[in-house]
Amino acid sequence: MKILLPVDGSDYTKRMLAFVAAHDELFGAGNEFTVFTVVPSIPAHASRFLQQSVLDAYYSEQAEAVLGPVRKFAEQHGWNVKMLHVHGPAAESIAAYANESRPNLIVMGSHGHSALGSMVLGSVASGVLARCKTPVLLVR
């Protein structure tokens, strides 16, 4: 099974990863995990003054700060993982990647931060649910 794991380095990401690791009967050997993080874009009015190589290095550095600990966790659990990062708005980027790559399942942590969304879901989780048809398992 192809499983997409959007991560942001938060405690909710850690809970989600712990959930996946604890449920080996669902997520064990044989699954293909894609760990995916989204780095917020530098605003256009600022990025136009920077060389593309500087921007790329910044985005890679920010992504690695999130992906590095997840990589170690995945190695400890023997998971087959692919690590990816993009920059842009989180919900839209996650949904676009899911619609393109067609995983069987998205497993993500949910913050529940937005004013109305905090009653049920986080704004990124809500945005992903609204934008893609892939089943989503939310871990809170």
Biotite code that builds the C-alpha atoms (Angstrom):
import biotite.structure as struc

atoms = struc.array([
    struc.Atom([0.000, 0.000, 0.000], chain_id="A", res_id=1, res_name="MET", atom_name="CA", element="C"),
    struc.Atom([1.227, 3.523, -0.828], chain_id="A", res_id=2, res_name="LYS", atom_name="CA", element="C"),
    struc.Atom([0.864, 5.797, 2.211], chain_id="A", res_id=3, res_name="ILE", atom_name="CA", element="C"),
    struc.Atom([1.442, 9.561, 2.211], chain_id="A", res_id=4, res_name="LEU", atom_name="CA", element="C"),
    struc.Atom([2.657, 11.008, 5.520], chain_id="A", res_id=5, res_name="LEU", atom_name="CA", element="C"),
    struc.Atom([2.501, 14.830, 5.512], chain_id="A", res_id=6, res_name="PRO", atom_name="CA", element="C"),
    struc.Atom([4.746, 16.121, 8.313], chain_id="A", res_id=7, res_name="VAL", atom_name="CA", element="C"),
    struc.Atom([5.483, 19.519, 9.822], chain_id="A", res_id=8, res_name="ASP", atom_name="CA", element="C"),
    struc.Atom([7.708, 18.690, 12.794], chain_id="A", res_id=9, res_name="GLY", atom_name="CA", element="C"),
    struc.Atom([5.009, 19.453, 15.366], chain_id="A", res_id=10, res_name="SER", atom_name="CA", element="C"),
    struc.Atom([3.896, 17.323, 18.288], chain_id="A", res_id=11, res_name="ASP", atom_name="CA", element="C"),
    struc.Atom([0.966, 16.267, 16.093], chain_id="A", res_id=12, res_name="TYR", atom_name="CA", element="C"),
    struc.Atom([3.411, 14.864, 13.554], chain_id="A", res_id=13, res_name="THR", atom_name="CA", element="C"),
    struc.Atom([5.142, 12.961, 16.359], chain_id="A", res_id=14, res_name="LYS", atom_name="CA", element="C"),
    struc.Atom([1.809, 11.554, 17.548], chain_id="A", res_id=15, res_name="ARG", atom_name="CA", element="C"),
    struc.Atom([0.906, 10.507, 14.018], chain_id="A", res_id=16, res_name="MET", atom_name="CA", element="C"),
    struc.Atom([4.260, 8.755, 13.525], chain_id="A", res_id=17, res_name="LEU", atom_name="CA", element="C"),
    struc.Atom([3.922, 7.013, 16.896], chain_id="A", res_id=18, res_name="ALA", atom_name="CA", element="C"),
    struc.Atom([0.433, 5.852, 15.890], chain_id="A", res_id=19, res_name="PHE", atom_name="CA", element="C"),
    struc.Atom([1.717, 4.442, 12.611], chain_id="A", res_id=20, res_name="VAL", atom_name="CA", element="C"),
    struc.Atom([4.607, 2.698, 14.386], chain_id="A", res_id=21, res_name="ALA", atom_name="CA", element="C"),
    struc.Atom([2.302, 1.258, 17.074], chain_id="A", res_id=22, res_name="ALA", atom_name="CA", element="C"),
    struc.Atom([-0.096, -0.233, 14.526], chain_id="A", res_id=23, res_name="HIS", atom_name="CA", element="C"),
    struc.Atom([2.200, -2.583, 12.690], chain_id="A", res_id=24, res_name="ASP", atom_name="CA", element="C"),
    struc.Atom([-0.775, -4.754, 11.729], chain_id="A", res_id=25, res_name="GLU", atom_name="CA", element="C"),
    struc.Atom([-2.033, -1.872, 9.551], chain_id="A", res_id=26, res_name="LEU", atom_name="CA", element="C"),
    struc.Atom([1.171, -0.123, 8.533], chain_id="A", res_id=27, res_name="PHE", atom_name="CA", element="C"),
    struc.Atom([3.833, -2.829, 8.753], chain_id="A", res_id=28, res_name="GLY", atom_name="CA", element="C"),
    struc.Atom([6.295, -4.244, 6.263], chain_id="A", res_id=29, res_name="ALA", atom_name="CA", element="C"),
    struc.Atom([5.459, -4.071, 2.595], chain_id="A", res_id=30, res_name="GLY", atom_name="CA", element="C"),
    struc.Atom([4.026, -0.576, 2.669], chain_id="A", res_id=31, res_name="ASN", atom_name="CA", element="C"),
    struc.Atom([5.611, 2.258, 0.738], chain_id="A", res_id=32, res_name="GLU", atom_name="CA", element="C"),
    struc.Atom([5.701, 5.522, 2.691], chain_id="A", res_id=33, res_name="PHE", atom_name="CA", element="C"),
    struc.Atom([6.181, 8.983, 1.225], chain_id="A", res_id=34, res_name="THR", atom_name="CA", element="C"),
    struc.Atom([7.086, 11.546, 3.868], chain_id="A", res_id=35, res_name="VAL", atom_name="CA", element="C"),
    struc.Atom([6.117, 14.962, 2.563], chain_id="A", res_id=36, res_name="PHE", atom_name="CA", element="C"),
    struc.Atom([6.671, 18.402, 4.043], chain_id="A", res_id=37, res_name="THR", atom_name="CA", element="C"),
    struc.Atom([5.701, 21.839, 2.827], chain_id="A", res_id=38, res_name="VAL", atom_name="CA", element="C"),
    struc.Atom([7.886, 24.855, 3.547], chain_id="A", res_id=39, res_name="VAL", atom_name="CA", element="C"),
    struc.Atom([6.072, 28.216, 3.499], chain_id="A", res_id=40, res_name="PRO", atom_name="CA", element="C"),
    struc.Atom([7.121, 30.275, 0.487], chain_id="A", res_id=41, res_name="SER", atom_name="CA", element="C"),
    struc.Atom([9.143, 33.447, 0.860], chain_id="A", res_id=42, res_name="ILE", atom_name="CA", element="C"),
    struc.Atom([6.845, 36.310, -0.218], chain_id="A", res_id=43, res_name="PRO", atom_name="CA", element="C"),
    struc.Atom([7.372, 37.401, -3.825], chain_id="A", res_id=44, res_name="ALA", atom_name="CA", element="C"),
    struc.Atom([8.242, 40.955, -2.816], chain_id="A", res_id=45, res_name="HIS", atom_name="CA", element="C"),
    struc.Atom([11.235, 39.578, -0.889], chain_id="A", res_id=46, res_name="ALA", atom_name="CA", element="C"),
    struc.Atom([12.194, 36.570, -2.994], chain_id="A", res_id=47, res_name="SER", atom_name="CA", element="C"),
    struc.Atom([12.649, 38.623, -6.150], chain_id="A", res_id=48, res_name="ARG", atom_name="CA", element="C"),
    struc.Atom([15.792, 40.094, -4.567], chain_id="A", res_id=49, res_name="PHE", atom_name="CA", element="C"),
    struc.Atom([17.326, 36.664, -3.903], chain_id="A", res_id=50, res_name="LEU", atom_name="CA", element="C"),
    struc.Atom([19.118, 34.348, -6.275], chain_id="A", res_id=51, res_name="GLN", atom_name="CA", element="C"),
    struc.Atom([17.306, 31.100, -7.017], chain_id="A", res_id=52, res_name="GLN", atom_name="CA", element="C"),
    struc.Atom([20.196, 29.117, -5.530], chain_id="A", res_id=53, res_name="SER", atom_name="CA", element="C"),
    struc.Atom([19.776, 31.011, -2.232], chain_id="A", res_id=54, res_name="VAL", atom_name="CA", element="C"),
    struc.Atom([16.032, 30.325, -2.205], chain_id="A", res_id=55, res_name="LEU", atom_name="CA", element="C"),
    struc.Atom([16.555, 26.650, -3.014], chain_id="A", res_id=56, res_name="ASP", atom_name="CA", element="C"),
    struc.Atom([19.134, 26.312, -0.231], chain_id="A", res_id=57, res_name="ALA", atom_name="CA", element="C"),
    struc.Atom([16.756, 27.992, 2.240], chain_id="A", res_id=58, res_name="TYR", atom_name="CA", element="C"),
    struc.Atom([13.836, 25.711, 1.305], chain_id="A", res_id=59, res_name="TYR", atom_name="CA", element="C"),
    struc.Atom([16.054, 22.614, 1.516], chain_id="A", res_id=60, res_name="SER", atom_name="CA", element="C"),
    struc.Atom([17.428, 23.651, 4.907], chain_id="A", res_id=61, res_name="GLU", atom_name="CA", element="C"),
    struc.Atom([13.950, 24.299, 6.317], chain_id="A", res_id=62, res_name="GLN", atom_name="CA", element="C"),
    struc.Atom([12.661, 20.994, 4.944], chain_id="A", res_id=63, res_name="ALA", atom_name="CA", element="C"),
    struc.Atom([15.601, 19.040, 6.348], chain_id="A", res_id=64, res_name="GLU", atom_name="CA", element="C"),
    struc.Atom([14.899, 20.433, 9.824], chain_id="A", res_id=65, res_name="ALA", atom_name="CA", element="C"),
    struc.Atom([11.538, 18.632, 9.625], chain_id="A", res_id=66, res_name="VAL", atom_name="CA", element="C"),
    struc.Atom([12.536, 15.584, 7.564], chain_id="A", res_id=67, res_name="LEU", atom_name="CA", element="C"),
    struc.Atom([15.773, 14.710, 9.394], chain_id="A", res_id=68, res_name="GLY", atom_name="CA", element="C"),
    struc.Atom([14.152, 13.477, 12.634], chain_id="A", res_id=69, res_name="PRO", atom_name="CA", element="C"),
    struc.Atom([11.438, 11.669, 10.656], chain_id="A", res_id=70, res_name="VAL", atom_name="CA", element="C"),
    struc.Atom([14.117, 9.937, 8.562], chain_id="A", res_id=71, res_name="ARG", atom_name="CA", element="C"),
    struc.Atom([15.809, 8.664, 11.744], chain_id="A", res_id=72, res_name="LYS", atom_name="CA", element="C"),
    struc.Atom([12.475, 7.480, 13.151], chain_id="A", res_id=73, res_name="PHE", atom_name="CA", element="C"),
    struc.Atom([11.642, 5.666, 9.905], chain_id="A", res_id=74, res_name="ALA", atom_name="CA", element="C"),
    struc.Atom([15.059, 3.976, 9.812], chain_id="A", res_id=75, res_name="GLU", atom_name="CA", element="C"),
    struc.Atom([14.614, 2.767, 13.406], chain_id="A", res_id=76, res_name="GLN", atom_name="CA", element="C"),
    struc.Atom([11.321, 1.150, 12.399], chain_id="A", res_id=77, res_name="HIS", atom_name="CA", element="C"),
    struc.Atom([12.589, -0.303, 9.131], chain_id="A", res_id=78, res_name="GLY", atom_name="CA", element="C"),
    struc.Atom([10.147, 1.625, 6.969], chain_id="A", res_id=79, res_name="TRP", atom_name="CA", element="C"),
    struc.Atom([10.593, 1.959, 3.219], chain_id="A", res_id=80, res_name="ASN", atom_name="CA", element="C"),
    struc.Atom([10.371, 5.769, 2.854], chain_id="A", res_id=81, res_name="VAL", atom_name="CA", element="C"),
    struc.Atom([10.778, 8.400, 0.210], chain_id="A", res_id=82, res_name="LYS", atom_name="CA", element="C"),
    struc.Atom([11.322, 11.975, 1.455], chain_id="A", res_id=83, res_name="MET", atom_name="CA", element="C"),
    struc.Atom([9.971, 14.954, -0.479], chain_id="A", res_id=84, res_name="LEU", atom_name="CA", element="C"),
    struc.Atom([9.516, 18.646, 0.104], chain_id="A", res_id=85, res_name="HIS", atom_name="CA", element="C"),
    struc.Atom([7.927, 21.527, -1.746], chain_id="A", res_id=86, res_name="VAL", atom_name="CA", element="C"),
    struc.Atom([7.274, 25.132, -0.887], chain_id="A", res_id=87, res_name="HIS", atom_name="CA", element="C"),
    struc.Atom([3.898, 26.845, -0.961], chain_id="A", res_id=88, res_name="GLY", atom_name="CA", element="C"),
    struc.Atom([0.605, 26.685, 0.902], chain_id="A", res_id=89, res_name="PRO", atom_name="CA", element="C"),
    struc.Atom([0.405, 23.469, 2.929], chain_id="A", res_id=90, res_name="ALA", atom_name="CA", element="C"),
    struc.Atom([-3.104, 22.143, 2.249], chain_id="A", res_id=91, res_name="ALA", atom_name="CA", element="C"),
    struc.Atom([-3.009, 22.910, -1.462], chain_id="A", res_id=92, res_name="GLU", atom_name="CA", element="C"),
    struc.Atom([0.476, 21.411, -1.871], chain_id="A", res_id=93, res_name="SER", atom_name="CA", element="C"),
    struc.Atom([-0.374, 18.205, 0.006], chain_id="A", res_id=94, res_name="ILE", atom_name="CA", element="C"),
    struc.Atom([-3.617, 17.719, -1.928], chain_id="A", res_id=95, res_name="ALA", atom_name="CA", element="C"),
    struc.Atom([-1.942, 18.438, -5.270], chain_id="A", res_id=96, res_name="ALA", atom_name="CA", element="C"),
    struc.Atom([0.763, 15.871, -4.557], chain_id="A", res_id=97, res_name="TYR", atom_name="CA", element="C"),
    struc.Atom([-1.840, 13.316, -3.422], chain_id="A", res_id=98, res_name="ALA", atom_name="CA", element="C"),
    struc.Atom([-3.917, 13.869, -6.550], chain_id="A", res_id=99, res_name="ASN", atom_name="CA", element="C"),
    struc.Atom([-0.799, 13.460, -8.703], chain_id="A", res_id=100, res_name="GLU", atom_name="CA", element="C"),
    struc.Atom([0.815, 10.470, -6.960], chain_id="A", res_id=101, res_name="SER", atom_name="CA", element="C"),
    struc.Atom([-2.401, 8.658, -6.004], chain_id="A", res_id=102, res_name="ARG", atom_name="CA", element="C"),
    struc.Atom([-1.476, 7.113, -2.635], chain_id="A", res_id=103, res_name="PRO", atom_name="CA", element="C"),
    struc.Atom([-3.912, 4.597, -1.151], chain_id="A", res_id=104, res_name="ASN", atom_name="CA", element="C"),
    struc.Atom([-4.065, 6.507, 2.132], chain_id="A", res_id=105, res_name="LEU", atom_name="CA", element="C"),
    struc.Atom([-2.982, 9.805, 3.685], chain_id="A", res_id=106, res_name="ILE", atom_name="CA", element="C"),
    struc.Atom([-2.141, 9.668, 7.403], chain_id="A", res_id=107, res_name="VAL", atom_name="CA", element="C"),
    struc.Atom([-1.675, 13.040, 9.033], chain_id="A", res_id=108, res_name="MET", atom_name="CA", element="C"),
    struc.Atom([-1.768, 14.744, 12.392], chain_id="A", res_id=109, res_name="GLY", atom_name="CA", element="C"),
    struc.Atom([-4.369, 17.413, 12.977], chain_id="A", res_id=110, res_name="SER", atom_name="CA", element="C"),
    struc.Atom([-3.729, 20.566, 14.998], chain_id="A", res_id=111, res_name="HIS", atom_name="CA", element="C"),
    struc.Atom([-7.219, 21.961, 15.300], chain_id="A", res_id=112, res_name="GLY", atom_name="CA", element="C"),
    struc.Atom([-5.930, 25.580, 15.381], chain_id="A", res_id=113, res_name="HIS", atom_name="CA", element="C"),
    struc.Atom([-8.323, 27.583, 13.231], chain_id="A", res_id=114, res_name="SER", atom_name="CA", element="C"),
    struc.Atom([-11.211, 29.320, 14.994], chain_id="A", res_id=115, res_name="ALA", atom_name="CA", element="C"),
    struc.Atom([-14.075, 27.336, 13.483], chain_id="A", res_id=116, res_name="LEU", atom_name="CA", element="C"),
    struc.Atom([-12.004, 24.316, 12.451], chain_id="A", res_id=117, res_name="GLY", atom_name="CA", element="C"),
    struc.Atom([-10.681, 23.819, 15.971], chain_id="A", res_id=118, res_name="SER", atom_name="CA", element="C"),
    struc.Atom([-14.022, 22.287, 16.858], chain_id="A", res_id=119, res_name="MET", atom_name="CA", element="C"),
    struc.Atom([-13.324, 19.404, 14.502], chain_id="A", res_id=120, res_name="VAL", atom_name="CA", element="C"),
    struc.Atom([-10.087, 19.613, 12.464], chain_id="A", res_id=121, res_name="LEU", atom_name="CA", element="C"),
    struc.Atom([-7.092, 21.761, 11.752], chain_id="A", res_id=122, res_name="GLY", atom_name="CA", element="C"),
    struc.Atom([-7.216, 24.084, 8.750], chain_id="A", res_id=123, res_name="SER", atom_name="CA", element="C"),
    struc.Atom([-4.589, 22.111, 6.812], chain_id="A", res_id=124, res_name="VAL", atom_name="CA", element="C"),
    struc.Atom([-6.435, 18.832, 7.410], chain_id="A", res_id=125, res_name="ALA", atom_name="CA", element="C"),
    struc.Atom([-9.711, 20.450, 6.352], chain_id="A", res_id=126, res_name="SER", atom_name="CA", element="C"),
    struc.Atom([-8.052, 21.832, 3.237], chain_id="A", res_id=127, res_name="GLY", atom_name="CA", element="C"),
    struc.Atom([-6.617, 18.444, 2.286], chain_id="A", res_id=128, res_name="VAL", atom_name="CA", element="C"),
    struc.Atom([-9.977, 16.749, 2.801], chain_id="A", res_id=129, res_name="LEU", atom_name="CA", element="C"),
    struc.Atom([-11.685, 19.358, 0.624], chain_id="A", res_id=130, res_name="ALA", atom_name="CA", element="C"),
    struc.Atom([-9.158, 19.102, -2.211], chain_id="A", res_id=131, res_name="ARG", atom_name="CA", element="C"),
    struc.Atom([-8.503, 15.400, -2.745], chain_id="A", res_id=132, res_name="CYS", atom_name="CA", element="C"),
    struc.Atom([-10.378, 12.120, -2.992], chain_id="A", res_id=133, res_name="LYS", atom_name="CA", element="C"),
    struc.Atom([-7.755, 9.973, -1.253], chain_id="A", res_id=134, res_name="THR", atom_name="CA", element="C"),
    struc.Atom([-8.888, 8.496, 2.078], chain_id="A", res_id=135, res_name="PRO", atom_name="CA", element="C"),
    struc.Atom([-7.402, 10.428, 5.006], chain_id="A", res_id=136, res_name="VAL", atom_name="CA", element="C"),
    struc.Atom([-6.704, 9.092, 8.481], chain_id="A", res_id=137, res_name="LEU", atom_name="CA", element="C"),
    struc.Atom([-6.359, 11.931, 10.991], chain_id="A", res_id=138, res_name="LEU", atom_name="CA", element="C"),
    struc.Atom([-4.469, 11.406, 14.231], chain_id="A", res_id=139, res_name="VAL", atom_name="CA", element="C"),
    struc.Atom([-5.052, 13.885, 17.038], chain_id="A", res_id=140, res_name="ARG", atom_name="CA", element="C"),
])
